[in-house]
């Protein structure tokens, strides 16, 4: 199956007992599936607790920087 199938890319997040003490150890840049509009994805992540903290661009590429409820950054 393709990337959207059960054998496509996936990421596992595991809780740890200690709290965050320094800057993120990983930063995710997420691209929506082709059939999902970026504005729809932004609405979904904000409804789940993400906070927009910035944006950027480089050449034809544009992204929005968010933090999750624990302050971890990711970009769409």
N, C-alpha and C positions, 0 to 999 in steps of 0.2 A: 504494500500500500504506500501511497504518497505521504508527504509530510503531515497531512491532516488526518491520516489513518492511525490506527492503534499502535503501529510500529514507528510512527514519526518521532521527531524530537520531543523530549520531555525533560523537565527539571524537577528534582525532588528537593524539598526544603525540609530540614529537620530542626525541631526545637532543641535548644540547649538550655540548661538551667541557669547559666550566668547571663547577666544583662550585657547590652552593648556598651563598650567602653571607649572605642575609637571609631574613626571613619570606617565606612563599609569595607568589607574585605572583598566584595564583589559588586559590580555595577551592571545591571542588565539594560540592554537596548532592545526593546521589543518592537517588532513589526507586525501589524495586524494581518490576518489572512486576507487574501485578495477579495474575498466576498464580504468583508467587514469594513465599513467606512471608518476612517480615523476618528472623526467626531463621535461616532457611536461608541468606539472603544474608550475614548476619553470620558464620556458620560458614564460608562460602566465602571471604570476604575475609580472615578470620583464618588460614585454611589457606594462603593465598597470601602471608602475611607482614605483614598489617596488625596494628597494636596498638591496642587500645582505650585512649583517654586521657581520656575524659570523656563527659558526656551533658548534655542540656538539654531544656527544654520551654517552650512558649509557648502558652497556651490549650489546644486539643485536640491540638496537635502535639508530638511527642516525637522526639528524635534521639539518635544515639550518635556521638561524635567519635572518629575513628581517625587514625593516622598510617601512611603506607606505609613500606617499609623505609628510604627516604631521609629520612623525617621530614616529608613533606608531609601536611598535614591534609585530611581530607574527612569528610563526615557522611552517615550513612544514617538 
